[in-house]
Amino acid sequence: MVVFLPIALALLLGISLGCLLLKFFSVEKVPTNLPLGSMGWPFCGETIGYLKPHKSNSMGSFLQEHCSRYGKIFKSHLFGSPTIVSCDLELNMYILQNEEKLFQASYPKSMHGVLGKNSMILVHGDLHKKLRNFAVSFISGSKLAPEFLLFVEKSIISMMESWEERKEVFFCKEAKQFTFNLMVKHLLSITPEEPIGSKILEDFLTFMKGFVSLPIYFPGTSYAKAVKARKRISSTVKEILKERENGNMRKGDFLDVMLSTRRLSDEEIVANILDILLGGYETTASLMALIIYFLNHAPHALEKLKEEHQTIRKNKEDGEPLNLEDYKKMEFTSNVIHEALRCGNIVKFLHRKAIQDVKFKGYLIPSGWNVFPIFTAAHLDPSLHENPTEFNPWRWADPAMSKKMTPFGGGPRLCPGAELAKVETSFFLHHLVLNYRWKIKGDDFPLAYPYLEFHRGLPLEVEPTEKKMKNKL
């Protein structure tokens, strides 16, 4: 019996390995009208090459090589599953518009551990609609509320004034602190001075690191730390929730909105708050950093932006705060924002899965296969955009541009915070271009890693303009 045990184990291992290999290579037996492509190595497929870091204002070598060899729609094996990769704008739009009909969100299992099973990013159907409706109500109310806009502007001015005595500003850190403070204030009525705010931020930063790390749940790994950080954030929010209910306190924030109807469980409330914090914190901060980067290399665009904001300020009293009417006048500012999104590509792609066989342009997308709409490819497609890598806000004078890019997704899962991010960024640019000059120190640039980041944190030299100095005197 002892003699045969190693043989039996080896046989069992061989059979298991054979089954895995058979499963992997069985993708070649599906109908022949699949797009062309390569399935890569067994088990890992082409995932490593796909995730190779590259400048976010480029497609990266993986997509460039595959599109050149196979066309804009090709097959691959990514994140453990057979996948159709779409660098075609028409197919991307088709995928987004047929959410829950032909396709549905299908993120790697590792993300479920970090985000939680009730995350709006992961759930489908009625639960997704319910959670998204709450998020939309918060964002719409915030954008229109004068007190929110006033808090945004005061926070911007305070942040910029803190730069004046510093020789170097790491802008990414500053922007993230700014957007985090905005979100926790209007989600939970927590101000930057409160210790609980620092506690949530510390856990949230740990959460963010694990969100884009290798999914290895082992003590000490970024992923394991992120899962634990999410649990701590969840406990903190639940404590606040319990205090509100037991003390019958109301503060007029988003938590109150969710508690007033009680249509969500405690876990769903936590997930909704974390989703909004994730979107409002990371995306808006990245957008601001991208604009700083591109304007630093586009003096004509910067000058045009200054002229627009000087005109807006001329029609206001000294110190008078901005409002929504001012925001609506910021037409070139809007063009700058959209061009930064097109060139910088905060979100490179989305995870989707075909829930039935789909035929498109003569190709078959088999049911159960993953489908990745690649936004970067369409945003930098020379057949859609003249000189696509050039930062040119004037191209947005063409109304058709809005149909050629998808920085906030689309369809039923269109990012609910898109307009709020634009308002915050526009107010930020108003005070920046009128009152400060800046220069990027060293050679820093936006990387797709796979999510957008600046490796050095975008270090800046910032100084007040002459007019700003005179006003202070």
Protein Blocks (a to p, Z undefined) as FASTA:
>chain_A
ZZmmmmmmmmmmmmmmmmmmmmmmmmmmpcfkbccddebjghjlmmmmmmpccdfkbgbj
mlmmmmmmnojbdcddeehiacdddfbfklmmmmmmmgoklgccdddfklmmmnopkbfk
lmgcjllmmmmmmmmmmmmmmmmmmklmmmmmmmmmmmmmmmmmpcbdcfklmmmmmmmm
mmmmmmnopafklmklmmmmmmmmmmmmmmmmccddcehiaklmmmmmmmmmmmmmmmmm
mmmmmnopaehiaklmmmmnopacfklmmmmmmmmmmmmmmmmmmmmmmmmmmmmmmmkl
mmmmmmmmmmmmmmpcehiacdfklmmmmmmlmmmmmmmmmmnomalbdcdddfbdcdee
hiacdehiacdddfklmmmgmklpghklbccfklmmpmklmmmccfkggajllcfklmmm
mmmmmmmmmmmmmmpccddehjdddddfkbgcdfklpaadddddfklmmmmZZ
